[in-house]
Structures are given as C-alpha cells and as structure tokens.
Amino acid sequence: MKLSKENYYSQEANREYMSHSQYESFLKCPAATMAELNGERVEPANDNLLVGSFLHSWSDHTIEQFKEEHEEMFSTRGATKGQLKANFQFVNEMIATLENDPFCMFVLEGQKEVIMTAEMFGAPWKIRMDVYNPDKRRIIDLKTTRSINDLVWSEERWAKVSFLEAYHYASQMAIYAEIERLASGGTQWAEPLIVAVSKENPPDKAIISLNDSKMIQRELDLIEGNMPWILDIKSGKKEPTRCERCEYCRSTKKLNKVMFYTDIGQA
C-alpha cells in the first residue's frame, strides 16, 4: 500500500503498518487496539487532539482545509463567523508566540508533513514528520502541552515526570530517527527536535533536542523487545489482553466474579 496524506490515518494503512501511536496503544490495551484495527471501536475525539491538529495545519499552511473539516471549532454566525470559538481562542496565542520568535520559525523551516516507511523489527512502519529538513539533518515535531516545565503524574513510573516522559515522546522520536535513517539509506540518525508550545496564558515555548544516541538506541531496544508479542496479537496468533481500565474495556466489561475490597486499585 502506497501511503499519502489522504490515506495515512486510514484503517487500511493502520492494519498494514505499525506506527508510534499504534505501538503505544498496544502497550496500553491490546484489546482496545485490536478493536480499533478491526473497525469495532473508534477513538473518541477530544479537544486536545483538535488543538494539536489546528496547530499542525498552521505549520503546513492547510488552515482553510482544516476549517472545512472541523467546523465544530469555529463560529458559524454573527460577527465572529469563521473565527475560533471562545474555548479555542487560546490557540491563536499559541500560534502568535511561535510566529513572533525568529528562532522558532528558523527551526520550523523545511518540508512539511513528510511520510516515510521502512521495515523495522519484523514489520513495516510508517511515520509522518511535521517538519523534515534533510539538508540540516533534522526531524522536527510540533507539540502542544499544558506546561513545558511543570511535571506530570505518571501512573507507569508512579512519580512526577516531564511531559516528554509522560507521553513517551523519546520513543516517538527514536522511531522517527531510525525510520528516516533506514528510508534514506544513511548511517547516522538525523537530529530529533521538538518545538513545544504551552496552553498557558501567555503561552510558553521551547525547542528541545533529543539528539542522544544512547537514549535513541535504548528506546529502539525496548521497542524491539516488545514487537514479537505485539505482532503475534496483530496477526491473530494470540488473543489480545484487556487492561480493564480504558474506555473500551469499561464499555465492554462483563462481570464474572466478586471483587474483594482490598483488591480495589491493585489491578
């Protein structure tokens, strides 16, 4: 299957290719992931995804198309017709804080929304880079976050961690770096950079380098170790386990036993 901007996020593409988001989804709940791949579940939309998508449409100059596809974000009547609704107005401030920073705009220079594929760890993978600068050997990802410096509680680590750790962005950028290397036939990883902008008033911003070869290799080793059981589930060789905590598991749960009171919170 040849990927394009039109079919990149399609169910067919997701069944054929692995991606960082699909990998993370398998780690969270294999059952929910397989339900989505089989068309039995649709990932619920949320405002955070809309905000991120709007910012990306600004970056790749497709805002008008975005407006047509996401009318729910925009006013449809009166003097504010065509403008962002009040609860999304802060996105304009986020864009302005990037546009008014020459260094941010310099880092964001390059080819937009570049798709690459490569065979990795026994499966075809796909990536879609927000900004790709092959001349400067850079991969840039544009991220929104509640705060750049405030720590976020992680159930996985049972501690407060940076937003990068909480949302596994190191894993994502390691995948991007390796697939770019494989697809381009290079011997070195391109420099992974994150341009982050916060939802605070006024927004904060930062350019964050993940150009750490030891970290990239560590993340790739972890992914390689997880891929055999993921591929067994995706191919139907093994039944997917349920996390019993996510929206999908809650909505499809069938009780078959009584829980003892000391077991609450232990699963």
C-alpha positions in Angstrom: 0.0 0.0 0.0 1.4 3.4 -1.0 0.8 6.0 1.6 -0.4 9.5 1.0 -1.6 12.4 3.2 -5.2 11.3 2.3 -4.9 7.7 3.4 -2.1 7.9 6.1 -4.5 7.6 9.0 -6.9 5.2 7.3 -7.8 1.9 8.9 -6.3 0.0 5.9 -2.9 1.8 6.5 -3.1 1.1 10.2 -3.7 -2.6 9.6 -0.7 -2.8 7.2 1.8 -0.6 9.0 3.0 -0.1 12.6 3.3 3.4 13.9 4.4 5.0 17.2 0.8 5.8 18.2 -0.2 2.2 17.4 2.8 0.8 19.3 1.9 2.9 22.4 -1.8 1.8 22.0 -0.8 -1.8 22.2 1.2 -1.2 25.3 -1.8 0.4 27.0 -4.5 -2.0 25.9 -4.1 -4.7 23.2 -7.8 -5.4 23.3 -8.8 -1.8 22.6 -6.2 -1.5 19.9 -7.4 -4.6 18.0 -11.0 -3.4 18.3 -9.9 -0.2 16.6 -8.0 -2.0 13.9 -11.0 -4.3 13.3 -13.4 -1.4 13.0 -15.2 -2.3 16.2 -14.2 0.9 18.0 -13.4 4.5 17.0 -11.0 6.6 19.1 -13.2 9.3 20.7 -12.4 12.8 19.6 -11.2 15.3 22.2 -10.3 19.0 22.4 -6.6 18.3 22.9 -6.4 16.4 19.6 -8.2 19.2 17.8 -5.9 21.9 19.2 -2.8 19.9 18.1 -4.3 19.3 14.6 -5.1 23.0 14.2 -1.5 23.9 15.1 -0.2 21.4 12.6 -2.5 22.9 9.9 -0.9 26.3 10.7 2.5 24.8 10.3 1.8 23.2 6.9 -0.4 26.0 5.6 -3.6 24.0 5.4 -5.8 26.0 7.8 -8.6 26.6 5.3 -8.9 22.9 4.7 -8.8 22.3 8.4 -11.7 24.7 8.9 -13.8 22.8 6.4 -13.1 19.5 8.1 -13.6 20.7 11.7 -16.4 23.2 11.8 -17.0 22.4 15.4 -14.1 24.6 16.4 -15.4 27.7 14.6 -18.2 30.1 15.0 -20.9 29.9 12.3 -22.9 33.0 12.9 -22.7 36.7 13.8 -19.7 39.0 13.9 -17.4 36.1 14.9 -18.4 33.8 12.0 -15.4 31.9 10.8 -13.3 32.6 13.9 -12.3 30.2 16.6 -14.9 29.7 19.3 -14.2 31.2 22.6 -12.9 28.0 24.2 -10.4 27.6 21.4 -9.2 31.2 21.2 -6.1 30.4 23.1 -4.8 28.6 20.1 -4.3 31.9 18.3 -2.0 33.0 21.1 0.0 29.8 20.8 0.5 30.4 17.1 1.4 34.0 17.7 4.1 33.1 20.2 5.7 30.9 17.6 5.4 33.3 14.7 6.9 36.1 16.8 10.0 34.1 17.7 12.6 34.1 14.8 14.5 31.2 16.2 11.3 29.0 16.4 10.4 29.9 12.8 14.0 29.1 11.7 13.9 25.7 13.3 10.5 25.0 11.7 11.9 25.6 8.2 11.7 22.5 6.0 9.5 20.1 4.2 6.1 19.7 5.9 4.2 16.5 6.7 6.7 14.2 5.1 5.7 10.5 5.1 8.4 7.7 5.2 8.1 4.0 5.6 10.7 1.3 6.4 10.9 -2.4 7.6 11.8 -2.5 11.3 11.7 -5.3 13.9 9.8 -7.6 11.6 7.1 -5.2 10.5 6.5 -2.3 8.1 6.4 1.0 9.9 5.2 4.5 8.9 6.0 7.9 10.1 4.7 11.4 9.2 7.2 14.1 10.2 5.8 17.5 11.0 8.9 19.1 9.6 11.8 17.4 7.8 15.0 19.2 6.9 17.2 16.8 5.1 19.9 19.4 4.4 20.4 20.2 8.0 19.6 16.5 9.0 16.8 17.5 11.3 13.4 15.9 12.2 11.1 18.4 13.9 7.9 17.5 15.8 5.5 20.2 16.9 3.9 19.6 20.3 1.3 21.3 22.5 1.3 20.8 26.2 -0.4 22.2 29.3 3.0 23.3 30.6 6.6 22.8 29.4 8.2 22.9 32.9 5.6 21.5 35.2 5.9 17.9 36.0 3.1 15.4 35.2 2.0 12.5 37.3 2.8 9.1 35.6 0.9 6.0 36.7 3.6 4.0 34.9 6.5 5.5 36.8 4.5 6.2 39.9 6.2 9.6 40.0 6.0 13.1 38.5 7.9 13.3 35.2 8.4 15.8 32.4 5.7 15.9 29.7 8.2 14.3 27.3 8.4 11.2 29.6 4.7 11.1 30.4 3.7 10.9 26.7 6.7 8.8 25.6 8.0 11.4 23.1 11.5 10.0 23.3 10.2 6.7 22.0 8.4 8.5 19.1 11.5 10.5 18.1 13.7 7.4 18.3 11.3 5.6 15.9 11.3 8.7 13.6 15.1 8.9 13.6 15.6 5.2 12.8 13.0 5.0 10.1 14.4 8.2 8.5 17.9 6.6 8.6 16.6 3.3 7.0 14.5 5.1 4.4 17.2 7.5 3.3 20.0 4.8 3.4 22.0 6.8 5.9 24.4 5.7 8.6 23.6 8.3 11.2 20.4 9.4 12.8 19.1 12.9 12.0 18.7 15.2 14.9 15.3 14.9 16.5 13.9 18.2 17.8 10.6 19.1 19.5 9.2 22.5 19.2 6.8 22.7 22.2 4.3 25.4 23.0 2.2 25.5 26.1 -1.5 26.3 26.6 -0.8 28.8 29.3 -1.6 32.5 29.2 0.7 33.7 27.8 2.0 30.6 26.2 5.5 29.3 26.9 7.7 27.8 24.2 10.9 25.7 23.9 13.0 23.9 21.4 14.1 20.6 22.8 16.8 18.4 21.4 16.6 14.6 21.8 19.9 14.1 19.9 21.2 11.5 22.3 22.4 8.3 20.6 22.3 6.3 23.8 18.7 7.3 24.5 17.7 6.5 20.9 19.3 3.1 21.0 17.8 2.3 24.4 14.3 3.2 23.2 14.8 1.1 20.0 15.9 -1.8 22.0 12.8 -1.6 24.2 10.6 -1.5 21.1 12.4 -4.4 19.5 11.8 -6.4 22.7 8.0 -5.7 22.6 7.4 -6.3 18.9 7.2 -10.1 18.9 4.1 -10.3 21.2 2.6 -7.2 19.5 2.9 -8.8 16.1 1.5 -12.1 17.4 -1.6 -10.3 18.6 -1.9 -8.1 15.5 -1.6 -11.2 13.2 -4.2 -13.1 15.2 -1.9 -15.7 16.6 -2.6 -14.6 20.2 -5.7 -13.2 21.9 -5.4 -9.6 23.0 -5.4 -9.0 26.7 -7.6 -6.4 28.3 -6.4 -3.6 30.6 -9.8 -3.3 32.2 -9.3 0.4 32.8 -9.7 2.2 29.4 -12.9 3.4 27.8 -13.2 0.4 25.6 -12.7 -2.1 28.4 -15.2 -0.3 30.7 -17.8 -0.2 27.9 -17.5 -3.9 27.1 -16.9 -5.3 30.6 -18.8 -8.4 31.6 -18.6 -9.4 35.3 -17.9 -13.0 36.3 -16.7 -12.7 39.9 -17.0 -10.7 43.1 -14.1 -8.3 43.9 -12.7 -8.2 47.4 -12.5 -4.8 48.9 -8.7 -4.8 49.3 -8.3 -5.5 45.5 -9.5 -2.0 44.5 -6.8 -0.1 42.8 -4.5 -3.1 42.6 -5.2 -4.2 39.0 
